[in-house]
Structure formats: structure tokens, C-alpha cells
Amino acid sequence: MIDAFRVVRNDEEQYSVLPADMLNPPGWTDEGTIGTREQCLAHIAAVWTDLRPKSLRG
């Protein structure tokens, strides 16, 4: 069972959660948050309030 996760973000400011030991997919960088899956998802819910990709925001 994986117990450590991290938050990643792409250039469009979309967020995702990855296992802490997994390599980032191309185009995704570490956002800086590490914790349980639930902690990471709670962080994303708090900071990603506009789900539109950056290129579609005004």
C-alpha cells in the first residue's frame, strides 16, 4: 500500500496526485505538497478553485 503522495501541476495549472516515488509524467512538475492521498486531495480542493485550464481563463 502506498502511503506517501505528492501534488503535481502542469503548465495549464491543472493538478493531480502521484505516489511520492513515481516519476512525473512529461509536462508535470512538483507543486510542493507531500502527504497522504487524502491530504493531497484536500490541498488540491483548496487551491484549485477554477477548474478551467489556464489558457481558457480570461
DSSP file (Angstrom, degrees, kcal/mol; ACC not computed):
  #  RESIDUE AA STRUCTURE BP1 BP2  ACC     N-H-->O    O-->H-N    N-H-->O    O-->H-N    TCO  KAPPA ALPHA  PHI   PSI    X-CA   Y-CA   Z-CA
    1    1 A M              0   0    0      0, 0.0     2,-0.4     0, 0.0     0, 0.0   0.000 360.0 360.0 360.0 134.1    0.0    0.0    0.0
    2    2 A I        +     0   0    0      1,-0.1    35,-0.2    18,-0.0     3,-0.1  -0.698 360.0 171.3 -84.3 130.5    1.3    3.4   -0.9
    3    3 A D        +     0   0    0     -2,-0.4     2,-0.5     1,-0.1    -1,-0.1   0.506  57.4  66.7-118.3  -7.0    1.2    5.9    2.0
    4    4 A A        +     0   0    0     32,-0.1    16,-2.8    33,-0.0    17,-0.3  -0.969  57.4 166.8-121.2 127.5    3.1    8.9    0.6
    5    5 A F  E     -AB  19  35A   0     30,-3.3    30,-2.2    -2,-0.5     2,-0.3  -0.819  16.0-154.4-127.8 167.2    1.8   11.0   -2.3
    6    6 A R  E     -AB  18  34A   0     12,-2.5    12,-2.4    -2,-0.3     2,-0.4  -0.979  19.5-116.5-143.1 156.9    2.6   14.4   -3.8
    7    7 A V  E     -A   17   0A   0     26,-2.2    24,-2.8    -2,-0.3    25,-0.8  -0.781  30.0-171.7 -95.0 133.5    0.8   17.1   -5.7
    8    8 A V  E     -AB  16  30A   0      8,-2.5     8,-1.9    -2,-0.4     2,-0.3  -0.876   3.4-162.7-121.8 157.8    1.9   17.9   -9.3
    9    9 A R  E     -AB  15  29A   0     20,-2.6    20,-2.7    -2,-0.3     6,-0.2  -0.988   6.4-146.1-140.4 146.2    0.8   20.7  -11.6
   10   10 A N  E >   - B   0  28A   0      4,-1.9     3,-2.0    -2,-0.3    18,-0.2  -0.477  40.6 -90.4-104.1-179.2    1.1   21.2  -15.3
   11   11 A D  T 3  S+     0   0    0     16,-0.6    17,-0.1     1,-0.3    -1,-0.0   0.719 126.3  59.0 -65.1 -20.9    1.6   24.4  -17.4
   12   12 A E  T 3  S-     0   0    0      2,-0.1    42,-2.0    42,-0.1    -1,-0.3   0.329 118.5-113.2 -87.6   7.3   -2.2   24.8  -17.6
   13   13 A E    <   +     0   0    0     -3,-2.0     2,-0.4     1,-0.3    -2,-0.1   0.843  67.4 147.3  61.1  37.9   -2.3   24.9  -13.8
   14   14 A Q        -     0   0    0     -4,-0.0    -4,-1.9    39,-0.0     2,-0.3  -0.809  36.2-142.0 -97.8 146.0   -4.2   21.6  -13.6
   15   15 A Y  E     +A    9   0A   0     -2,-0.4     2,-0.3    -6,-0.2    -6,-0.2  -0.736  23.2 167.6-113.3 155.8   -3.4   19.5  -10.5
   16   16 A S  E     -A    8   0A   0     -8,-1.9    -8,-2.5    -2,-0.3     2,-0.4  -0.957  28.9-120.1-154.4 169.1   -3.0   15.8   -9.9
   17   17 A V  E     +A    7   0A   0     -2,-0.3   -10,-0.2   -10,-0.2    20,-0.0  -0.959  28.5 178.7-118.1 134.0   -1.8   13.4   -7.2
   18   18 A L  E     -A    6   0A   0    -12,-2.4   -12,-2.5    -2,-0.4     6,-0.1  -0.949  40.0 -93.2-128.9 151.7    1.0   10.9   -7.7
   19   19 A P  E >   -A    5   0A   0      0, 0.0     3,-1.9     0, 0.0   -14,-0.3  -0.394  43.0-117.5 -56.9 143.2    2.7    8.3   -5.5
   20   20 A A  T 3  S+     0   0    0    -16,-2.8   -15,-0.1     1,-0.3   -13,-0.0   0.779 112.0  48.5 -59.5 -29.0    5.7   10.0   -4.0
   21   21 A D  T 3  S+     0   0    0    -17,-0.3     2,-0.3     2,-0.1    -1,-0.3   0.396  89.6 103.4 -94.9   4.8    8.2    7.6   -5.6
   22   22 A M  S <  S-     0   0    0     -3,-1.9     2,-0.1     1,-0.1    -4,-0.1  -0.652  75.0-115.2 -88.4 141.8    6.7    7.8   -9.1
   23   23 A L        -     0   0    0     -2,-0.3    -1,-0.1     1,-0.1    -2,-0.1  -0.453  37.1-103.6 -70.4 146.4    8.4    9.9  -11.9
   24   24 A N        -     0   0    0     -2,-0.1     3,-0.1     4,-0.1    -1,-0.1  -0.476  33.8-117.9 -68.9 138.1    6.5   12.9  -13.1
   25   25 A P    >   -     0   0    0      0, 0.0     3,-1.9     0, 0.0    -1,-0.1  -0.372  51.5 -74.0 -65.8 158.0    4.8   12.4  -16.5
   26   26 A P  T 3  S+     0   0    0      0, 0.0     3,-0.1     0, 0.0   -16,-0.0  -0.295 122.2  22.6 -55.0 134.9    6.1   14.8  -19.2
   27   27 A G  T 3  S+     0   0    0      1,-0.2   -16,-0.6    -3,-0.1     2,-0.4   0.383 100.5 105.8  89.8  -2.7    4.8   18.3  -18.6
   28   28 A W  E <   -B   10   0A   0     -3,-1.9     2,-0.3   -18,-0.2    -1,-0.2  -0.905  45.5-173.7-114.0 139.3    4.1   17.9  -14.9
   29   29 A T  E     -B    9   0A   0    -20,-2.7   -20,-2.6    -2,-0.4     2,-0.1  -0.900  35.7 -89.8-127.6 157.1    6.2   19.4  -12.1
   30   30 A D  E     -B    8   0A   0     -2,-0.3   -22,-0.3   -22,-0.2    -6,-0.0  -0.438  26.5-162.2 -64.9 134.8    6.1   19.1   -8.3
   31   31 A E  E     -     0   0A   0    -24,-2.8   -23,-0.2     2,-0.2    -1,-0.2   0.718  44.7-109.2 -89.3 -26.7    3.8   21.6   -6.6
   32   32 A G  E    S+     0   0A   0    -25,-0.8     2,-0.5     1,-0.3   -24,-0.1   0.262  78.0 118.3 119.5 -12.0    5.4   21.1   -3.2
   33   33 A T  E     +     0   0A   0    -26,-0.3   -26,-2.2     7,-0.0     2,-0.4  -0.765  33.6 175.8 -93.4 130.8    2.8   19.3   -1.2
   34   34 A I  E     +B    6   0A   0     -2,-0.5     2,-0.3   -28,-0.2   -28,-0.2  -0.993  27.0  92.8-131.3 138.3    3.5   15.8    0.2
   35   35 A G  E    S-B    5   0A   0    -30,-2.2   -30,-3.3    -2,-0.4   -15,-0.1  -0.965  73.7 -26.6 174.2-158.3    1.3   13.7    2.4
   36   36 A T     >  -     0   0    0     -2,-0.3     4,-2.5   -32,-0.2     5,-0.2  -0.311  65.2-105.3 -71.6 165.6   -1.3   11.1    2.4
   37   37 A R  H  > S+     0   0    0      1,-0.2     4,-2.6     2,-0.2     5,-0.2   0.918 123.6  50.9 -57.9 -42.9   -3.6   10.8   -0.7
   38   38 A E  H  > S+     0   0    0      2,-0.2     4,-2.2     1,-0.2    -1,-0.2   0.889 109.5  49.5 -63.8 -40.8   -6.4   12.4    1.3
   39   39 A Q  H  > S+     0   0    0      2,-0.2     4,-2.2     1,-0.2    -1,-0.2   0.914 112.3  48.3 -64.6 -42.1   -4.2   15.3    2.4
   40   40 A C  H  X S+     0   0    0     -4,-2.5     4,-2.4     1,-0.2    -2,-0.2   0.917 112.1  48.3 -65.0 -43.0   -3.0   15.9   -1.1
   41   41 A L  H  X S+     0   0    0     -4,-2.6     4,-2.4     2,-0.2    -1,-0.2   0.874 110.5  51.9 -65.5 -36.6   -6.6   15.8   -2.5
   42   42 A A  H  X S+     0   0    0     -4,-2.2     4,-1.6     2,-0.2    -1,-0.2   0.901 109.6  50.1 -65.0 -40.6   -7.7   18.3    0.3
   43   43 A H  H  X S+     0   0    0     -4,-2.2     4,-2.0     2,-0.2     5,-0.3   0.933 110.5  49.3 -62.5 -45.7   -4.9   20.6   -0.7
   44   44 A I  H  X S+     0   0    0     -4,-2.4     4,-2.9     1,-0.2    -2,-0.2   0.921 108.8  53.0 -59.9 -44.1   -5.9   20.5   -4.4
   45   45 A A  H  < S+     0   0    0     -4,-2.4    -1,-0.2     1,-0.2    -2,-0.2   0.833 111.4  47.8 -60.1 -32.8   -9.6   21.1   -3.4
   46   46 A A  H  < S+     0   0    0     -4,-1.6    -1,-0.2    -3,-0.2    -2,-0.2   0.842 122.8  30.0 -77.9 -34.2   -8.5   24.2   -1.5
   47   47 A V  H  < S+     0   0    0     -4,-2.0     2,-1.1     1,-0.2     3,-0.2   0.715 107.5  66.9-102.0 -22.3   -6.2   25.7   -4.2
   48   48 A W     <  +     0   0    0     -4,-2.9    -1,-0.2    -5,-0.3     3,-0.1  -0.638  54.7 143.7-102.3  76.6   -7.7   24.6   -7.5
   49   49 A T        +     0   0    0     -2,-1.1     2,-0.7     1,-0.2    -1,-0.2   0.702  62.7  55.5 -90.1 -22.0  -11.0   26.6   -7.4
   50   50 A D        -     0   0    0     -3,-0.2    -1,-0.2     1,-0.1     7,-0.1  -0.919  66.8-170.2-112.7 104.1  -11.2   27.4  -11.1
   51   51 A L        +     0   0    0     -2,-0.7    -1,-0.1    -3,-0.1     3,-0.1   0.523  51.0 108.8 -77.8  -4.6  -11.0   24.1  -13.0
   52   52 A R  S    S-     0   0    0      1,-0.1    -2,-0.1     2,-0.1     5,-0.1  -0.467  81.9-101.6 -69.4 142.9  -10.6   25.7  -16.4
   53   53 A P    >>  -     0   0    0      0, 0.0     3,-2.1     0, 0.0     4,-0.7  -0.299  33.8-110.8 -58.8 150.2   -7.2   25.3  -18.0
   54   54 A K  G >4 S+     0   0    0    -42,-2.0     3,-1.1     1,-0.3   -42,-0.1   0.849 116.6  61.2 -52.7 -38.6   -5.1   28.5  -17.7
   55   55 A S  G 34 S+     0   0    0      1,-0.2    -1,-0.3     3,-0.1   -43,-0.0   0.684 104.7  48.9 -66.6 -16.8   -5.4   29.1  -21.4
   56   56 A L  G <4 S+     0   0    0     -3,-2.1    -1,-0.2     2,-0.0     2,-0.2   0.519  89.7  98.2 -99.9  -6.6   -9.2   29.4  -21.2
   57   57 A R    <<        0   0    0     -3,-1.1    -7,-0.0    -4,-0.7    -3,-0.0  -0.560 360.0 360.0 -82.2 147.7   -9.3   31.8  -18.3
   58   58 A G              0   0    0     -2,-0.2    -1,-0.1     0, 0.0    -3,-0.1   0.440 360.0 360.0 -79.2 360.0   -9.8   35.5  -19.0
